[in-house]
Amino acid sequence: MIKRISCKILSSLKNLTSKISGIFISLKDAFDYISFISTPHNTIAEQKISAFTKKRLFFSLSLLITFLIIYGMLFFCFSPDIIFKNTTTNGGDMGAHNYPAKFFIDELLPNFRMTGWDMGWFAGMPMLTFYFPLHYFLIALLSKVFVYNIAFKLVTILGSLILPAALYYFSKSFKFEYPYPEVASIGAMAFLYMKSFTIYGGNFLGTYAGEFSYSISFGLVFVFLAALYRGMQREKYDWLFALNCIILACIVLTHLITLIALFIIVPGVFFLKRDLKSAKYIIAVFAVGFFLSAFWSLPFVLLIKWTPTMNWTNIKDLKELFPLELIPALVLGAAGLFFSTIKKDRRMIPVIWTIIVSMSLFFIWEGGRLYNARFLPFIFIFIYLLAAYGLMNLYWIFATALSSINLTGAKQRFYKFAVIAFVPVVAFIAGAAIMAGNPL
């Protein structure tokens, strides 16, 4: 009796195991198919598309239109007639930046110095010993060409103008296929117009409030990551190595928060190769970059003990971490995480790594000189990069699905238009959504 029951149980378990195994095999087949149809330039879609792209001429036109929309949206915020008007920039902490900028022009630049002592406060105060000097240096240089107020404004908007192009260069350097680089640039535009934070840096509102040095440094981070990855692949200590060191020094001289962010992001880039040569290259870049900036950064580190600690009260509110305006990017980011997982796309390691580590630090960081909210801009921009990956894969699913259908006449013309105009349409929709949300 017991033997018969045992046989039945074993038989049932065997059938259950077989069914579960069948389910997993079916899921694997489904994931493999999804991975295939969402792969950029898969054979089915590429053959269909290449018939009318004329060596990607139309895609170049698509890129041009996309960037015209992106920078049109940027110049809507930074109207040229206001930028080139001889008026004093103000708002938030912005007005206070005029004082060190003028001091740099009148006192430091003529004496070939980047820091000094200003007698404008009782017995005086250190000028640019505990704040970043590079953006004031740029203002001083431009003031030789433009009147001071215009030079100040041009440097103020520099970081915002860099960011979309920097994300495009970042994406191309990591060899992401169409339309990822273009969509990443659109994500930069959406990030710049974010209104859920005003003083953490990177977006327009942060720039208006006086965080324009951070904005410059923020854009340079992605230029540096792109150049660093290319240098790791070349494994040569040539002009690109020198450029990496200079860019890193510029990041240090524009903001230290972005340098801290690099210590989070760069390990994710290293994971792409994980060899001794790459480790040596990264260490060498950081060593030389530090020495190039040591004239300012070393005194800063040695004398920082004489400055007060802000003792920030860190925020733990999920509304700050996941604002409503970020929901579309979060949805597409979830798709990006799904596709990158089933395709085992190693290029997404730095993006996912940065999001996970930055979010962890956001919750566990406790007080001190560093405010945990300063991690938010990097969390947001990397979520947009993850969302771009999701949208890229959805695009190729769409392109592959339509390419497998024998279309003629008007339907074929619509297919051609849809494939080529996809990115400009996304840029237009994103811009329209921003405008509808009463921007800034």
C-alpha positions, 0 to 999 in steps of 0.5 A: 500500500505504502509502495503504491502511494509512494509510486503515485507521489513520485509519478506526480512529482515527475509530471510536475517537474516536467511541466515546470521544465516545459514552462521554463523552456517556453519562457526561455524561448520567449525571452530569446525571441524578444531578445532577437526582435529587439536587437538593433540592426537584426537581419530582418529589419536591417534588410528592409530598412536599408532599402530606403535609408540611402546609406543612413542619409535619412537617419542623419536627417533624423538626428539633425531634426532631433537636435534642432528640437532639443536645442530649440527647447533649450534656447526657449529657456535661455532666450538669446535676446536676454543672454546677449543683453547687458544686464546683471544676472540674479536670482537665488544665489546667482547674484552672489557669484558676481562678486568673486567673478569681478574679483577674479577679473580685477585681482586674480587674472592680472596676477596669474592666480586662481585663488587669493585674499579679499579685504571686502569683509572685516580683516579679509577672507580667502577667495576661491580657496573653498569654492571652485575657480574654473568657471570664474576663470572662463568668465574672465577669459570671455570678458576679454571678448564680450562685456562682463554681463554677457560673458557671465551669462554665457558661462552660466548656460554652458553646462546646460548646453553641454549635457545633451551633446555629452550624453550623445557622445557618451552613448556613441562611445559605449557603442550603443546603436540607433536610436539610443544616443538620440533618445539619451539626448532627449532624456537630457532635455527632459532632465534639464526641465525637471521641476521637482528639485531646485537646488541640487544641481544639474537642471535649469532651476538649479542653474538659475539658483546659482548652481551653474558650476555644478551644471558644467561639471555635471556635463563634463562627467559624461564627456570624461566617462566616454573618453575614459572608456575609449582610452581603456580600449586603446590601452595607450598613454597618448593624447587621449590619456592626456585629454582624460587627465585634463577633463578630470582636472576640470571636473575637480575645479568645477565641483567636488560632488561630481568627483564623488559621483565619479568614484561611484560610476567608474567602478561600473565602467571598469566592470566592462573589462575587468583586466589589469591594464584597465585598472592601471589606466584608470588609476593613472588618469586619476593620479595625473588628474589630481596632480593637475588640479592639486594647486587648488584641491590640495589646499582645499583638503588640508584647510577644509577643517577650518570651514563650518559643517552644514549638518544637513538634515537628510531627506528620506521621502520617496516622493523626492526619489520618485517624483511624478514627472519621472514616472514615464522614465521609470516605466521605460526604465523598467523595460530597459532593465528587463531587456538588458537582463534577458540580453545580458547587455554588459554595456548597461552595467555602469548605468544599473550599477550607478542607480543601485549604488546612488539609491543605496547611498541616498538612504544610508548616508547620514548627515555631515558635509554631504547632503544625501539629496546631492545624489538625486541628479545622478540617479535621475539622469541614469534613470533616463539612460536606462529608459533610453535603452528600454525605448531603443528595444521597443523601437526595434520590436516595432521595426521588426514587426512591421518589416515582417509584413509585406506592405505596399503603397501608402502602408509602405510609405507610412512604415518608412516614415515611422522608422525614420521619424521615430526619434524626432517624434519622440523629441517633439512629444517630450517637448510638447509635454514639457511645454504643456506642464507650464515649464519653469 
